[in-house]
Amino acid sequence: MPVADQDTALPEWTDIQKKNNAKNTREPFPLRVRWPSETFNERQENIMNIYQRIVQDHDKHRELASRIMKTEGNSDERNELWAQFKPEATAHANAEEQTLYAELLEAQKSQEQARHSVHEHKEADDLIKELDEMDMSSGGWIQKFEKLKEELEHHMKEEENDVFEIAKKVISNDLANDLVDKFEKRKSSEISEVA
């Protein structure tokens, strides 16, 4: 909402109309108007960038993994949670690689970290495949899942603390905003392939 300079009184809109109609001319608006900085900042906060979008998924993965750890045996709850977690984690990693990591691999100063993160995705994918082939009622399943959970937590923390800092030096703010749509499309495509 525009804010008038403090040294200028705000006339009623009807007074401005009467004045302009009486002269039958178009005078410029009699007030100097400025936008408060909060308005721009609020608009910027409403635009989700790729980093915020990835963290949103990470929070979901942490919550699902925590819930899976509380399940027992080959229960319906464990099966349902795994059926949510597996495609979500796999599609997320693939979408990340096609968006964020594709950009980071192009820049010399971020290639090493990007390769490391993509390698961690591969390790997690291997564990997911192993879990998928195991009997959920065995004690080995939850132990293997705990290993996956720990690896993903390490990866997510590293991504949020280290990778994003490197990425912000390589990827412009506009591109970080634009990557969200590409990420969403890729993730949706991946989920439909995995499910």
Secondary structure, DSSP 8 states (H G I E B T S, - for coil): --EE-TTS----HHHHHHHHHHHTS----SS-EE--HHHHHHHHHHS--HHHHHHHHHHHHHHHHHHHHT--TT-HHHHHHHHHHHHHHHHHHHHHHHTHHHHHHHSHHHHHHHHHHHHHHHHHHHHHHHHHHS-TTSHHHHHHHHHHHHHHHHHHHHIIIIIHHHHHHHS-HHHHHHHHHHHHHHHHHHHHHH-
